[in-house]
Amino acid sequence: MATSTSQSNRSLGQKFLEAEDNWNLEQLYSDLTTAKQFHKNSEKQKLTKTEKTVLRGLLCGSSPSEIATALHRNCSGLRVDLSRGLYRYVEVITKKSLRHWKDVSVFLEAAGYQLEIYLNNEEIPTDQAVKIAQKIAEDSSQQPLTTSTPLTTPSPVKPQKIDSIEAIDVSTFYGRETELTTLKQWIIDDRCRVIAISGIQGVGKTSLASKLAGQIQEDFEYIIWRNLDHAPPFTHLLTDLIQFFSESQTSEHPEEYLISQLFQKLVQSRVSTSNFNQSVIIADGIRTLIKFLEKHRCLIILDNWESLFQPNTLVGQYKEGYQPYGEFLNKMGQLLHQSCLLLTSSETPRTISRLTGKNQAVCCLKVKGLKPENAQQLLKHEGIVEEENLEQLVSEYHGNPLALQTVGKTIQTVFAGNTTEFLKYPPFFGEFGDRLTHQFQRLSKTEKKLLYKIAGSTDCITLTQLCDPSQSCDCSELIKILDSLEKRSMISMKIEAGQYYYSINPLINFYLQEVLSSAS
């Protein structure tokens, strides 16, 4: 095992070595290590061999997918590592926000890390790189890394600054015209301050948000996208947002000066909690941020909000220490500003439910499966050409994009494209099933029990049927559980002749009947 690891390390060290011809790698490694320690708040952090290799690849002009292939890595996994690591470190030493992987070499060249090549091919490292390294070391211990270069007045129709490096590719996208029209109406015409896109796993919330952002970006001065999948503490997110906005500070705008000052406090509070009261700084931070959002038209997109919630409890209860996210959401919805917070979540936050309706500036869009014609387009893109089976596949998997993509790829790889043969076997869920299992495991015991009861009914079930006095049923508790399941998009409710009827999400029911029942 040790020999294998040693060989792997040697192999990494030999990749993309041509970067040595044009870049001062030794200085870069040193400064990025300092930046990593600053970003992680730990002096023990070092730049890994893999990070050095990936950096060299980017400097050579290789894309993340090309680097992943060269390193025998999963491309999506490498992209996640980049967005959480190397990209952030590069932003620290260049004081600029990356929009694209190609920005890495552009920004580092501007920062003075590229070697000067003379006619006799003698390579001379620039003194500027050394000065920058010293400046980074000083700044990381004394003050935040921000720029004081004045910018021109932002244009109302062209984005001044975009950081969507964590957004997904939506070059292949089907349908959702109605949803996009509704969202654009809320954001552009109605000026909604907070919008939640909710729905079960795999339904396409993130894709919809990414497509929307591309279509409305000219309506904003600033756009920033962050993935909350790994539940960063709120101080980390707030610091990130403040840093993003503070890079445009000018002495002429007091709210931007406050942003810069707040960033200093946030950085210091993360390093030394004994000197600062984080709760006070967070409250001050939210107020200052919203002052900035009053002056500037900004779009903040936060993906996978459900990662902030405590599992195995009723919906909407934040993990210990994550309550500031709820405070932030509440302030964004209630206070006046000209910006928009767009979040995606498989579990609708209680704040959204509370403010929707009462406050026209807060809206929630529940996303369902694709329309049959769009779902069939998706399957055809996956190579499913047997027209007679397309309708059955779309119906069984209820137009869920991830489920259909999973099925389409499986039919191609396992059944050589033979849909008829695939349909002879029990339903297949694959990656989509893993997502549903994860969502199901987040339910409380009482939610699971009630969900099975609703699933066992052949038709919609009424509240009267569910709340049976003979079984000592606590109706108030039952209503809480029903509300929680509805916020998770597990069940739906309809009213007929004054009677309330509840039914399980068809895809959830399909999954429960075919997978969980067979496993028991």
C-alpha positions in Angstrom: 0.0 0.0 0.0 2.9 2.4 0.9 4.5 1.6 -2.4 1.3 2.3 -4.3 0.9 5.6 -2.6 4.5 6.6 -3.3 4.1 5.7 -7.0 0.9 7.8 -7.1 2.6 10.8 -5.6 5.5 10.5 -8.0 3.0 10.3 -10.9 1.2 13.5 -9.6 4.6 15.3 -9.5 5.2 14.5 -13.1 1.9 15.9 -14.5 1.7 19.3 -16.3 5.4 20.1 -15.7 5.5 22.5 -18.6 4.0 25.0 -16.3 7.5 25.4 -14.8 8.6 27.1 -18.0 6.3 30.1 -17.6 5.3 30.4 -13.9 7.1 31.0 -10.6 5.6 27.8 -9.1 7.7 27.9 -6.0 6.4 31.3 -5.0 2.9 30.3 -6.0 2.9 27.2 -3.9 4.2 29.2 -0.9 1.6 32.0 -1.3 -1.3 29.6 -1.9 -0.3 27.7 1.2 -0.5 31.0 3.2 -3.9 31.6 1.5 -5.1 28.1 2.4 -4.1 28.7 6.1 -6.0 32.0 6.0 -9.1 30.5 4.4 -9.1 27.4 6.7 -8.1 29.4 9.8 -5.3 26.9 10.5 -1.5 27.2 10.3 -1.3 23.4 9.9 -2.8 23.5 6.4 -0.5 22.7 3.5 -1.0 22.7 -0.3 -1.3 19.0 -1.3 0.4 17.3 -4.2 -3.0 17.0 -5.9 -3.7 20.7 -5.5 -0.3 21.6 -6.9 -0.9 19.3 -9.9 -4.3 20.7 -10.6 -2.9 24.2 -10.4 -0.2 23.4 -12.9 -2.9 21.9 -15.2 -5.0 25.1 -15.0 -1.9 27.2 -15.7 -1.2 25.0 -18.8 -4.7 25.8 -20.1 -6.3 22.5 -19.3 -9.9 22.5 -18.3 -11.1 20.8 -15.1 -12.5 17.9 -17.2 -9.2 17.4 -19.0 -7.4 17.5 -15.7 -9.8 15.0 -14.2 -9.2 12.6 -17.1 -5.4 13.0 -16.7 -5.6 12.3 -13.0 -8.2 9.5 -13.4 -10.6 11.5 -11.2 -14.3 12.0 -11.4 -14.9 15.4 -13.1 -17.8 16.5 -10.9 -15.8 15.6 -7.8 -12.8 17.6 -9.0 -15.0 20.6 -9.8 -16.4 20.5 -6.2 -12.9 20.3 -4.8 -11.8 23.3 -6.9 -14.8 25.4 -5.9 -14.2 24.7 -2.2 -10.4 24.9 -2.3 -8.0 26.1 -4.9 -10.4 28.6 -6.5 -10.9 30.2 -3.1 -7.1 30.4 -2.4 -6.5 32.0 -5.7 -9.1 34.6 -4.9 -7.4 35.3 -1.6 -4.0 36.1 -3.2 -5.4 37.9 -6.3 -8.2 39.7 -4.4 -10.5 38.9 -7.3 -13.5 36.6 -7.7 -13.3 33.8 -10.3 -16.0 33.5 -12.8 -14.4 30.8 -14.9 -11.5 28.3 -14.6 -9.6 30.3 -17.2 -9.6 33.3 -14.8 -7.0 31.5 -12.7 -4.1 32.0 -15.1 -5.3 35.5 -16.1 -5.5 36.7 -12.5 -2.2 35.1 -11.5 -0.5 36.6 -14.5 -1.8 40.1 -13.5 -0.6 39.5 -9.9 3.0 39.0 -11.2 3.4 35.2 -10.9 4.3 34.6 -14.6 8.1 34.5 -15.4 9.7 37.1 -17.6 11.2 35.3 -20.7 14.1 37.1 -22.4 15.4 36.5 -25.9 18.2 34.3 -24.6 15.5 32.2 -22.8 17.0 33.2 -19.4 14.1 33.0 -16.9 14.0 35.7 -14.2 11.4 35.6 -11.5 9.7 39.0 -11.0 10.3 40.9 -7.7 6.6 41.7 -7.7 5.7 38.1 -6.8 7.9 38.3 -3.8 6.4 41.5 -2.7 2.9 40.1 -3.1 3.8 37.1 -0.9 5.0 39.4 1.9 1.8 41.5 1.5 -0.4 38.3 1.8 1.4 37.2 4.9 0.9 40.6 6.5 -2.7 40.9 5.4 -3.7 37.5 6.7 -2.8 38.4 10.2 -3.7 42.1 10.3 -6.5 42.9 7.9 -8.8 41.5 5.2 -7.7 41.1 1.6 -9.7 43.7 -0.2 -9.1 46.3 -2.9 -9.6 50.0 -2.7 -9.5 50.6 -6.4 -12.5 52.8 -7.3 -14.9 51.3 -9.9 -17.1 53.1 -12.3 -20.8 53.6 -11.6 -22.5 50.2 -12.1 -24.7 49.9 -15.2 -28.4 49.0 -14.4 -28.5 46.7 -17.4 -25.2 44.9 -17.5 -23.8 42.9 -14.5 -20.8 44.6 -12.9 -19.7 41.4 -11.2 -20.7 37.7 -11.4 -19.4 34.8 -9.3 -21.3 31.8 -10.5 -18.4 29.3 -10.4 -20.5 26.8 -8.4 -23.5 27.0 -10.7 -24.1 23.9 -12.9 -24.0 23.7 -16.7 -27.5 23.9 -18.2 -26.6 23.8 -21.9 -28.9 20.8 -22.1 -32.3 21.9 -20.6 -35.8 20.9 -21.4 -39.1 22.7 -20.8 -39.9 24.7 -17.7 -41.2 27.7 -19.7 -44.1 28.2 -17.3 -41.8 28.1 -14.2 -39.3 30.4 -15.8 -42.0 32.9 -16.7 -43.4 32.9 -13.2 -39.9 33.3 -11.6 -39.0 36.2 -13.9 -42.3 37.9 -13.2 -41.6 37.7 -9.4 -38.0 38.9 -9.7 -38.1 41.5 -12.4 -41.7 42.8 -12.4 -42.8 42.2 -8.8 -39.4 42.8 -7.2 -39.6 39.9 -4.8 -36.9 40.0 -2.2 -36.8 36.3 -1.3 -37.8 33.3 -3.5 -37.6 29.6 -2.7 -37.6 26.9 -5.3 -38.7 23.7 -3.6 -39.4 20.1 -4.7 -38.3 16.5 -4.1 -34.9 15.3 -4.9 -33.9 15.2 -8.6 -36.8 17.3 -9.8 -34.5 19.9 -11.3 -34.4 22.8 -8.8 -30.8 23.6 -9.2 -31.0 23.4 -13.0 -34.0 25.7 -13.0 -32.2 28.3 -10.8 -29.1 28.2 -13.1 -31.2 28.6 -16.2 -33.1 31.5 -14.6 -29.9 33.2 -13.5 -28.6 33.2 -17.1 -31.7 34.7 -18.4 -32.0 37.6 -15.9 -28.4 38.5 -15.2 -28.7 41.8 -17.1 -31.2 43.0 -14.4 -28.5 42.8 -11.7 -25.2 44.6 -10.9 -24.0 41.6 -8.8 -24.7 37.9 -9.0 -23.2 35.4 -6.6 -24.0 31.6 -6.4 -23.1 29.5 -3.4 -23.7 25.8 -2.7 -24.7 25.0 0.9 -24.4 21.2 0.4 -21.8 20.9 3.1 -23.5 23.3 5.5 -20.9 26.1 6.0 -21.3 28.0 9.3 -23.1 31.3 8.7 -20.1 33.3 9.5 -18.3 31.7 6.6 -21.0 32.5 4.2 -21.4 36.0 5.5 -17.6 36.5 5.2 -17.7 35.2 1.7 -20.6 37.5 0.7 -18.9 40.5 2.3 -15.6 39.8 0.6 -17.4 39.5 -2.7 -19.1 42.9 -2.3 -16.2 44.6 -0.6 -13.9 44.2 -3.6 -15.9 47.0 -5.3 -15.6 49.5 -2.4 -15.0 53.2 -3.0 -14.4 56.0 -0.7 -17.4 57.8 -2.2 -19.9 55.2 -0.9 -20.2 54.9 2.9 -22.1 51.6 2.7 -19.2 50.1 0.8 -16.8 51.4 3.4 -18.9 49.7 6.1 -18.8 46.5 4.1 -15.0 46.6 4.1 -14.9 47.3 7.9 -17.3 44.5 8.6 -15.2 42.1 6.6 -12.2 42.8 8.8 -14.3 42.1 11.9 -15.7 38.8 10.4 -12.2 37.5 9.5 -10.9 38.4 13.0 -13.9 36.8 14.7 -13.3 33.5 12.9 -9.7 33.5 14.0 -10.2 34.7 17.6 -13.6 34.3 19.1 -12.3 35.6 22.4 -12.0 39.2 21.0 -15.4 39.4 19.3 -19.0 38.5 20.1 -20.0 36.6 17.0 -23.7 37.0 17.6 -23.3 40.8 17.7 -21.1 40.7 14.6 -23.6 38.6 12.7 -26.4 40.9 13.5 -24.3 43.9 12.5 -23.2 42.0 9.4 -26.7 41.3 8.3 -27.7 44.9 8.8 -24.7 46.2 6.9 -25.1 43.7 4.1 -28.8 44.7 3.6 -27.7 48.4 3.5 -25.5 47.4 0.5 -28.4 45.5 -1.0 -30.5 48.6 -0.7 -28.1 50.6 -2.8 -27.2 47.9 -5.4 -29.3 45.4 -7.3 -27.8 42.0 -6.3 -28.9 38.4 -6.9 -27.7 35.9 -4.2 -28.4 32.3 -5.0 -28.0 29.7 -2.3 -28.4 26.1 -3.4 -29.3 23.1 -1.2 -30.7 25.1 1.8 -32.1 21.9 3.3 -28.5 20.9 4.3 -28.8 23.5 7.1 -31.7 21.6 8.8 -31.6 19.0 11.5 -32.5 15.5 10.3 -34.9 13.2 12.1 -37.1 16.0 13.3 -40.0 17.9 11.8 -39.1 20.1 8.9 -37.4 23.5 9.2 -35.4 23.0 12.5 -31.9 24.4 12.0 -28.9 22.5 13.2 -27.3 23.7 16.3 -25.4 26.9 15.6 -27.1 27.4 12.2 -30.0 29.6 13.5 -28.4 32.8 12.0 -29.3 31.5 8.6 -33.0 31.7 9.7 -32.4 35.2 11.0 -30.8 36.2 7.7 -33.7 34.8 5.7 -36.2 36.6 7.9 -34.4 39.9 7.5 -34.0 39.5 3.7 -37.8 39.0 3.4 -39.0 41.7 5.8 -36.6 44.6 5.3 -36.8 46.9 2.3 -34.1 46.5 -0.4 -33.8 46.2 -4.1 -32.0 42.8 -4.3 -33.2 39.2 -4.4 -32.2 36.1 -2.4 -33.0 32.9 -4.4 -32.7 29.6 -2.7 -33.3 26.0 -3.6 -34.4 23.4 -1.1 -36.1 20.0 -0.9 -37.6 21.2 2.4 -39.4 24.6 2.5 -38.1 26.8 5.3 -40.7 27.8 7.9 -39.8 31.5 7.3 -40.8 31.2 3.7 -44.1 29.6 4.6 -44.8 32.2 7.2 -44.0 35.2 5.0 -45.5 33.9 1.8 -49.0 35.4 1.3 -48.7 37.9 4.0 -45.7 39.4 2.3 -45.8 39.8 -1.5 -42.1 40.2 -1.6 -41.6 36.5 -0.5 -42.7 33.7 -2.9 -42.3 29.9 -3.1 -42.4 27.9 -6.3 -43.0 24.1 -5.9 -41.4 22.3 -8.8 -43.0 19.1 -10.2 -41.9 16.7 -12.9 -41.4 17.7 -16.5 -44.3 17.8 -18.9 -44.6 14.6 -20.9 -43.3 16.1 -24.1 -40.3 17.6 -22.4 -39.6 14.4 -20.5 -39.6 12.5 -23.7 -37.2 15.0 -25.2 -34.8 14.2 -22.3 -35.1 10.5 -22.8 -34.4 10.9 -26.5 -31.3 12.9 -25.7 -30.2 9.9 -23.6 -30.6 7.7 -26.7 -34.0 6.1 -26.0 -35.6 6.0 -29.4 -38.4 3.4 -29.0 -41.4 5.7 -29.2 -43.9 3.1 -27.9 -42.0 2.9 -24.5 -41.3 6.6 -24.0 -44.7 7.3 -22.6 -44.6 4.4 -20.1 -41.2 5.5 -18.8 -42.3 9.1 -18.4 -45.5 7.9 -16.6 -43.7 5.5 -14.2 -41.0 8.0 -13.2 -43.5 11.0 -13.2 -41.3 13.2 -15.3 -38.5 13.5 -12.7 -35.4 14.6 -14.7 -32.8 12.8 -12.5 -34.8 9.5 -12.5 -35.3 9.6 -16.3 -31.6 10.4 -16.8 -30.6 7.5 -14.6 -33.0 5.1 -16.3 -31.9 6.3 -19.8 -28.2 5.7 -19.1 -29.0 2.3 -17.5 -31.0 1.2 -20.6 -28.0 2.2 -22.8 -25.2 0.6 -20.7 -26.9 -2.5 -19.4 -29.7 -3.3 -21.9 -27.9 -2.0 -25.1 -30.7 0.5 -25.6 -33.5 -2.1 -25.5 -36.3 -0.4 -23.5 -38.7 -3.3 -23.9 -36.2 -5.6 -22.1 -35.6 -3.0 -19.4 -39.3 -2.8 -18.6 -39.5 -6.6 -17.9 -37.5 -6.0 -14.7 -38.5 -4.3 -11.4 -38.2 -0.5 -11.4 -34.7 0.8 -11.2 -33.7 3.9 -9.3 -29.9 4.0 -9.1 -28.5 7.5 -8.1 -32.0 8.9 -7.9 -32.9 6.1 -5.5 -29.9 7.1 -3.3 -31.2 10.7 -3.2 -34.7 9.6 -2.2 -33.3 7.3 0.5 -31.3 10.2 1.9 -34.4 12.3 1.9 -36.5 9.6 3.5 -33.8 9.0 6.2 -34.1 12.7 7.2 -37.7 12.1 8.3 -38.7 11.8 11.9 -40.2 8.5 13.1 -43.7 10.0 13.3 -43.4 11.3 9.7 -42.3 7.9 8.4 -45.2 6.2 10.3 -47.8 8.6 8.8 -46.3 8.4 5.4 -46.6 4.6 5.3 -50.2 5.0 6.4 -51.0 7.4 3.6 -49.1 5.2 1.1 -51.2 2.2 2.2 -54.4 3.9 1.3 -55.7 3.0 -2.2 -57.0 6.6 -2.6 -56.7 10.0 -1.1 -57.2 9.9 2.7 -59.1 12.5 4.7 -58.0 14.2 7.9 -60.9 12.6 9.6 -59.7 9.2 8.6 -56.2 10.0 9.8 -57.3 11.5 13.1 -59.2 8.6 14.7 -60.4 9.5 18.2 -60.7 5.8 19.1 -56.9 5.4 18.8 -56.2 8.3 21.1 -55.0 10.4 18.2 -53.5 13.8 19.0 -54.9 15.8 16.1 -52.8 18.9 16.7 -49.6 16.8 16.5 -51.0 15.1 13.4 -51.5 18.4 11.7 -47.9 19.4 12.5 -46.7 16.1 10.9 -48.9 16.6 7.8 -47.5 20.2 7.5 -44.0 18.9 7.7 -44.5 16.2 5.1 -46.1 18.8 2.7 -43.1 21.1 3.2 -40.8 18.2 2.2 -43.0 17.7 -1.0 -43.7 14.2 0.2 -47.5 14.6 0.2 -50.0 17.0 -1.3 -53.4 18.3 -0.1 -56.6 19.2 -2.0 -60.1 20.4 -0.9 -63.3 18.9 -2.2 -66.8 19.7 -0.8 -65.2 21.2 2.3 -63.2 18.0 3.0 -59.4 17.9 3.2 -57.8 15.1 1.3 -54.2 14.0 1.5 -52.2 11.9 -1.0 -48.6 10.8 -1.2 -46.3 12.2 -3.9 -46.8 9.5 -6.7 -43.0 9.1 -7.2 -42.4 8.7 -3.5 -45.2 6.2 -3.3 -43.7 4.3 -6.3 -40.4 4.3 -4.5 -41.8 3.1 -1.2 -43.8 0.3 -2.7 -41.0 -1.0 -5.0 -37.9 -0.4 -3.0 -38.4 -0.1 0.7 -41.1 -2.8 0.9 -38.9 -5.3 -1.0 -36.0 -4.6 1.3 -38.0 -5.4 4.4 
